[in-house]
Amino acid sequence: MNTLLYPTCFPNIVHFCAMLKADVLNFEVSDNYQKQSYRNRVEIYGANGKLALTVPVSYSQKNRQYYKDVKIANEEQWQQLHLKSLLSAYSMSPFFEFYIDDLMPLFETQFDYILDFNLKCFELLVDAMELDLKPNLTETFSKSPENTTDYRALVKRNTKVKVLEPYTQVFTEKHGFISNLSILDLLFNEGPNTALYLKRQDIVLI
């Protein structure tokens, strides 16, 4: 199965389910950038419930830009903020210390473009989980690609998906199970069981 998705910032769980089920994985990188999406947003489970972290970008809706050309606004020191938030949210999770060192280059290296950061996120996550996923990058944009399972809608924050199988989260007792957070939530809580969990899930848009 040919599958087409957007590379996103610390992809959510359904994104990774779709990647893992693909026979041929394709990343859409030839489109115009759009705001209000998971391209630069990650959702984790903080002490007060769902917490959104955003990578600030320099982008104007008036002047269309390709996804690959959108720059990160690094003057906002966002990497330090994201790392502190992850420490606060997951330092007590079972596998945080096991994986965080593998991901540190994302917080210690300056990235100029959001696409480059997202592709590096994917690369380091796949390495940490020991998955064999090698995406192709699109060279042209097609609104209706043939012979392809098009999951590009998953990049939109208002796309609804079926609630996933519950697993134990750090703050479950306070706020209950929160479905389809960033893959980081699953990885830090389930560790080596992450890939098995992903394979069990069905992708159902509602």
Salt bridges, closest charged atoms under 4 A:
GLU28 OE1 - ARG152 NH1 2.78
ASP31 OD2 - ARG39 NH2 3.06
GLU43 OE2 - ARG41 NE 3.17
GLU43 OE1 - LYS50 NZ 3.79
ASP69 OD1 - LYS68 NZ 3.62
GLU123 OE2 - LYS120 NZ 3.17
ASP132 OD1 - LYS134 NZ 2.56
ASP150 OD2 - ARG152 NH2 2.76
GLU165 OE2 - ARG200 NH2 2.83
